C-alpha cells in the first residue's frame, strides 16, 4: 500500500497556492444551487476568513445570482445561458447604486471553466453533472486548491484529474468523502484496512425489487434526511449516488474496490468510517447538514467555528447500521464493475444514468428501468482498451454515445409498455 500513488485527497498534506495571511479568495461554481447557496451563507458569516471574487451559474435563477453578486461584491459573474444575460444585467443594475461598477459578465458554456482558471486561492466546484469536468481541470491547471463537490468530474475524468492534481490540492466536499478525509488524518495509509461509506438507504430502504416496480417520482423525491436537488435525490433513491461515491473514494484515496464497503445508516449521523489495521474504527459524525463538509473544503486545515450543528449528547438517540441489499439496489455493484473497467466506462455509466433519471422524471421510464437501462448501456459499451490513454475527447464521445443509446432504449421500453 505504501508503494501506491499518493492519494488525491490527503489530510496530511496542506496545499496552499497563495502565501500570506488574510481571507481566502474564493470562486464558487454553481452558486445558485444547494452547495453554492450554503457556501455563500458560510462566507457571509465568516468575512474574516473568506472573500468571493467570482460566481457562476447556469442562468436559471437570475435574480438570486444578481443578489449574490451584490452581497459578495464579486469581480466576475459567469452564466452559461446567453439568453439569461439581458435579465442578469437588468437585475444587477437594479441592485447596484448609481456609479457603482457592475461586475464583469462571462457568458457561454465555457464561462465557468474560464472563471475556474482565473486568479483566486480556492475554487469550489458545486456544479451538478459531468459538465463540471472542464472547470475542475481548469482549476487544477491554474494551481488553485479545489474544493470538489462535483463528484461527476472525478468519476468521468479520473485519470485526467489525477494527472493534474498535486498532493493535497483536492479537498472533497461530499459529506461521505469529507468524513473519510477527516478520519484518515488519524493514521497513515499503511494503517488503513478499509473505508466504510454510509448510505441513508433513501426513501425506499427495506423495499424489495418487486416493491419498487411502481414507485412514483414524488415518492423518489421524498428523501427522509437530506434536502437536495432532484437529480441527486433520485440518485439517492436508486443508490447510484453511493456507487459514484465508491468510485470517487477509490480515486481520491487509492484504496482498492474490495476494501471499500457500503453500509446503510438511516439516521445519516455517521457520514463515513475508516477501519484501521489494529481493529479500531474512526467515524465522523454530525447531524445531517452540509455546512460541515463545505467548511472543510473551504477552510482546511483550519476548522470554521459553528459551521454546522452539533449533537446534543444529553438526549438519547439510536444509530442503526444495515447491510446493503444488492438485489433491490444493484447500482453499487455495477459502479464497482465500471470503476474496475476504468477508461470511459464510468463516463458511460454516469451519462446513461443522467438520461434515465430524466426519463423517469418525465414518466417515460419506471423506477427499476433506470438501472436496467444503465446496465444494458454499460454492457453494450464493453471493456475499454487498457492500453489507451484517456482524453477529454474520449470522455465526451463516450458520454454522447451513452446518452443516445439510453434514449433509444428508453423509447423502446415506453413502446413495449404501451403495447402491453
Buried (B, 14 or more C-beta within 10 A) or exposed (E): EEEEEBBBBBBBEEBEEBEEEEBBBBBBBBBBBBBBBBBBEBBEBBEEBBBBBBBBBBBEBBBBBBBBBBEBEBBBBBBBBEEBBEBBBEBBEEBBEEEEEBBEBBBBEBBBBBBBBBEBBBBBBBBBBBBBBBBBBBBBEBEBBBBBBBBBBBBBBBBBBBEBBBBBBBBBBBBBBBBBBBBBEEBEBEBBBBBBBBBBBBBBBEBEBEEBEEBEBEEBBEBBBBEBEBBBBBBBBBBBBBBBBBBBBBBBBBBEBEBBBBBBBBBBBBBBBBBBEEEEEBBBBBBBBBBBBBBBBBBBBEEBEEBBEEEEEEEEEEEEEEEBBEEBBBBBBBBBBBBBBBBBBBBBBBBBBBBBBBBBBEEBBBBBBBBBBBBBBBEEBEEBEEEEEBEEEBBBEBBEBBBBBBBEBBEEBBEEEEEE
